[in-house]
Amino acid sequence: MAKVYISYHNSDQPYVRELANELMRYGHDVFFSGEAIQLGQDWESVLSDALRNADALLAIVSPTAMDSKWLFTETGTAMAYFRERDRPLVVPVILENASIPSPLQSVQALFATGKSVTEIAKEIDAALDAMLGRMKAKEDQRREIQQKVEATAATYIKESLTNLEKREIGYRRVAYFWYGLALFSLVGGLIFGIWRAVTVSGDSTPPSWESLAQLGLITILVVGVLGALSRFAFLLGKAFMVESLRNADRGHAISFGEFYLNAFGDKADWSEIKEAFQHWNIDKGSTFIDQDAKDVDPQILQTALDIAKAISGVKPK
């Protein structure tokens, strides 16, 4: 059964009513304004809704209908709908050798001259059956593709979420390790400095300047290296934590796409599905790329050398 909208001039209403009755005998749902609009209804809204939901539009073209602006408006709207979504099918029915209007000259018309209304209805019914068959074939193909997409997407989404979750956990554990190493290095440097200070103060023999200088240099070197190691470990921990959070964000984006696919998969087209999943595979670079040796180089050797030169009275060149 097809929803048929008949566009016509009021002078052709008797013919339209007879044609509508014949089409309804074939089981079609026929709409024409002469009997479909009730008193008090917003006729413009009713006509617009009926045309938008129609499977086919019959344009009854008669010599008197050539002066009807509504006929051209409705057929133009129907043809625009057809180009956009393949419906409604526009079928011009030419009465009394009327001329075909220019907007309909590109459409195969049905000439009613010499044919009864029953014959015209039969030809229209055949065209509607063919159109419904094409629509059903397209719908079946769309559903088949959708089922394949859903089946494939479900497996792919599950694997992706599992891999991202493993990476997130792995990166987080590595980040915690490097954070712990950074803390251990800082505490180790602090303990070493305190130990050296206690050792010197507890010695009963006053140390010489040379031993103090040596002690100072060693302490600076050890504490500086431990500080550099702590900074290096912190930067690595931060980099791995950023990667962990990034994988978590990607998992969240995939979960949203999965929700969209489950909720609207039977109605969504490919462009909408791509848009729903587009944010999960973003690549904003890696924090490892931005790291530089200057970020972790404490320049401790140069500092120790400057101190040694200053103590020995040699000015650095």
C-alpha atoms as one frame of an Amber mdcrd trajectory, in Angstrom:
protein
   0.000   0.000   0.000   1.311   3.412  -0.958   0.402   6.860   0.302  -0.750
   8.816  -2.737  -1.089  12.591  -2.830  -3.171  14.019  -5.712  -2.462  17.574
  -6.799  -5.180  19.054  -9.015  -7.315  22.055  -9.960 -10.769  22.329  -8.383
 -12.413  22.024 -11.780 -11.020  18.458 -12.054 -12.331  17.301  -8.683 -14.969
  14.877 -10.087 -12.282  13.066 -12.093  -9.935  13.098  -9.109 -12.593  11.608
  -6.818 -13.281   8.794  -9.283  -9.558   8.098  -9.710  -9.052   8.124  -5.930
 -11.823   5.550  -5.482 -10.217   3.274  -8.049  -6.803   3.549  -6.387  -8.296
   2.823  -2.974  -9.717  -0.374  -4.423  -6.096  -1.441  -4.940  -5.435  -0.755
  -1.255  -3.662   2.589  -1.572  -4.103   5.447   0.903  -5.183   8.404  -1.233
  -5.112  12.035  -0.120  -6.679  14.933  -1.993  -7.638  18.258  -0.463 -11.289
  18.229  -1.515 -12.254  15.637   1.086  -9.242  15.432   3.419  -9.398  18.891
   4.983 -12.008  19.488   7.648 -13.537  22.767   8.797 -11.276  24.710  11.135
  -8.091  22.872  10.151  -4.929  24.663   9.117  -5.167  23.574   5.490  -1.637
  24.685   4.618  -0.144  22.574   7.421  -2.316  19.585   6.484  -1.252  19.763
   2.838   2.424  20.170   3.765   2.400  17.167   6.108   0.554  14.982   3.596
   2.980  15.878   0.809   6.001  15.284   3.014   4.795  11.802   3.991   3.527
  10.755   0.555   5.058   7.892  -1.421   3.756   9.252  -4.723   2.300  12.455
  -6.097  -0.180  12.410  -8.978  -0.158  15.734 -10.791  -3.484  16.019 -12.666
  -2.669  18.305 -15.582  -5.639  19.654 -17.511  -6.022  22.809 -19.604  -7.590
  24.596 -16.614  -4.941  23.343 -14.242  -2.258  25.188 -16.203  -3.334  28.371
 -14.391  -3.078  26.799 -10.906  -0.071  28.035  -8.946  -0.634  25.349  -6.289
  -0.153  22.575  -8.823   3.273  23.911  -9.772   4.193  24.609  -6.145   3.273
  21.111  -4.967   4.915  19.329  -7.890   8.077  21.417  -7.467   8.207  20.562
  -3.768   7.593  16.870  -4.474  10.383  16.752  -7.071  12.759  18.419  -4.589
  11.862  15.751  -2.018  12.415  13.045  -4.634  15.898  14.281  -5.498  16.814
  14.356  -1.816  15.309  11.059  -0.588  13.923   9.193  -3.654  10.302   9.848
  -2.704   7.601  10.772  -3.493   7.389   9.407  -7.014   5.975  12.143  -9.279
   3.516  10.927 -11.955   1.970  13.592 -14.243  -1.481  12.538 -15.519  -2.251
  14.524 -18.685  -5.934  15.126 -19.406  -7.535  16.361 -22.640  -4.274  16.750
 -24.538  -3.074  19.431 -22.149   0.482  20.647 -22.564   3.066  19.290 -20.163
   4.288  22.080 -17.853   8.000  22.815 -18.089   8.777  21.605 -14.518   7.325
  18.175 -15.429   8.784  17.758 -18.900  11.684  15.682 -17.549   9.267  13.204
 -15.936   7.579  10.359 -17.812   3.895  11.310 -17.973   0.734   9.203 -18.198
  -1.618  10.358 -20.955  -5.266   9.744 -20.070  -6.787  10.594 -23.431  -8.773
   7.606 -24.731  -8.362   5.649 -21.498 -10.895   5.005 -18.782 -10.293   5.895
 -15.164 -10.035   2.192 -14.384  -7.236   1.758 -16.939  -5.437   4.829 -15.635
  -5.702   3.536 -12.050  -4.334   0.163 -13.116  -1.276   1.734 -14.735  -0.701
   3.926 -11.703  -1.019   0.897  -9.420   1.626  -0.938 -11.450   3.985   2.045
 -11.174   3.362   2.245  -7.435   4.025  -1.468  -6.975   7.316  -1.123  -8.836
   8.263   1.875  -6.701   7.371   0.053  -3.474   9.450  -2.913  -4.644  12.464
  -0.667  -5.210  11.962   0.975  -1.826  11.741  -2.414  -0.126  14.878  -3.635
  -1.896  16.787  -0.527  -0.779  15.493  -0.908   2.751  16.492  -4.579   2.861
  19.948  -3.696   1.555  20.294  -0.905   4.107  19.284  -3.238   6.928  21.695
  -5.915   5.738  24.548  -3.405   5.669  23.492  -2.092   9.062  23.493  -5.587
  10.547  26.988  -6.217   9.181  28.186  -2.889  10.541  26.715  -3.602  13.963
  28.169  -7.124  14.092  31.619  -5.993  12.933  31.551  -2.829  15.037  30.649
  -4.757  18.182  33.714  -6.988  17.840  35.986  -4.087  16.911  34.709  -1.914
  19.756  35.189  -4.703  22.291  38.753  -5.362  21.136  39.583  -1.654  21.075
  38.206  -1.049  24.562  40.105  -4.055  25.898  43.397  -2.896  24.353  42.912
   0.677  25.533  42.109  -0.497  29.057  45.277  -2.630  29.144  47.359   0.272
  27.889  45.788   2.646  30.383  46.562   0.334  33.310  50.075  -0.418  32.023
  50.956   3.243  31.494  49.568   4.158  34.911  51.672   1.507  36.638  54.814
   2.663  34.844  53.982   6.269  35.805  53.640   5.287  39.466  56.993   3.499
  39.278  58.754   6.596  37.942  56.992   8.838  40.472  58.186   6.514  43.231
  61.725   6.586  41.875  61.624  10.387  41.793  60.525  10.500  45.433  63.174
   7.935  46.397  65.883  10.019  44.680  64.858  13.166  46.507  64.768  11.397
  49.868  68.104   9.716  49.084  69.731  13.065  48.272  68.372  14.574  51.477
  69.614  11.653  53.600  73.047  11.741  51.989  73.408  15.467  52.603  72.377
  15.106  56.247  74.709  12.138  56.717  77.679  14.029  55.309  76.943  17.028
  57.506  76.674  14.868  60.616  79.894  13.050  59.728  81.840  16.269  59.389
  80.449  17.858  62.551  81.108  14.699  64.572  84.784  14.560  63.648  86.967
  15.687  66.570  89.803  16.741  64.278  89.157  20.016  62.456  89.137  19.294
  58.712  91.452  21.125  56.376  90.233  23.441  53.621  91.176  20.878  51.036
  89.082  18.168  52.705  86.178  20.558  53.135  86.376  21.503  49.462  86.530
  17.852  48.481  83.605  17.072  50.776  81.592  19.954  49.362  82.256  18.926
  45.770  81.329  15.308  46.394  78.186  16.334  48.234  77.165  18.714  45.461
  77.814  16.085  42.817  75.878  13.345  44.597  72.942  15.535  45.568  72.877
  17.120  42.099  72.887  13.780  40.315  70.140  12.470  42.597  68.144  15.658
  41.970  68.587  15.279  38.228  67.528  11.633  38.446  64.493  12.669  40.477
  63.505  15.274  37.878  64.073  12.825  35.036  61.955  10.183  36.782  59.191
  12.729  37.441  59.083  13.808  33.790  58.883  10.194  32.637  56.150   9.484
  35.168  54.214  12.514  33.952  54.577  11.413  30.322  53.267   7.914  31.054
  50.401   9.305  33.134  49.392  11.600  30.261  49.387   8.618  27.893  47.272
   6.682  30.403  44.723   9.496  30.652  44.692   9.833  26.870  43.820   6.159
  26.481  41.078   6.598  29.081  39.639   9.505  27.046  39.733   7.393  23.899
  37.896   4.600  25.697  35.245   7.080  26.806  34.830   8.341  23.232  34.438
   4.782  21.941  31.868   4.050  24.649  29.841   7.067  23.525  30.034   5.889
  19.918  28.909   2.431  21.027  25.924   3.970  22.825  25.021   5.975  19.708
  25.291   2.881  17.529  23.059   0.848  19.851  20.495   3.634  20.205  20.316
   4.976  16.645  22.165   2.401  14.540  19.096   1.385  12.535  18.436   5.007
  11.566  21.933   6.453  11.319  23.839   6.634   8.064  27.576   6.134   7.616
  28.485   9.824   7.988  26.674  10.023  11.335  28.389   6.867  12.584  31.796
   8.272  11.617  30.978  11.519  13.408  30.019   9.614  16.564  33.389   7.795
  16.609  35.604  10.550  15.196  37.111  11.722  18.516  38.513   8.394  19.722
  41.427   8.157  17.304  42.711  11.696  17.676  46.463  12.150  17.691  47.684
  15.207  19.545  51.235  13.964  19.620  53.089  12.382  22.499  54.594  14.006
  25.555  57.763  12.009  24.856  58.274  13.983  21.635  58.347  17.308  23.479
  60.979  16.217  26.002  64.435  17.722  25.710  67.789  17.001  27.340  67.743
  20.494  28.859  64.724  19.464  30.922  66.809  16.971  32.925  70.416  18.249
  32.570  71.371  19.753  35.982  74.674  21.184  34.703  76.105  19.747  37.893
  79.567  19.068  36.465  79.968  22.639  35.288  78.800  23.927  38.647  81.291
  21.731  40.510  84.100  22.850  38.195  83.282  26.511  38.811  83.327  25.940
  42.559  86.662  24.131  42.368  88.202  26.947  40.346  86.856  29.523  42.741
  88.325  27.678  45.723  91.706  27.241  44.067  91.747  30.908  43.081  91.693
  30.156  39.352  89.254  32.289  37.415  87.314  30.430  34.767  88.257  31.397
  31.237
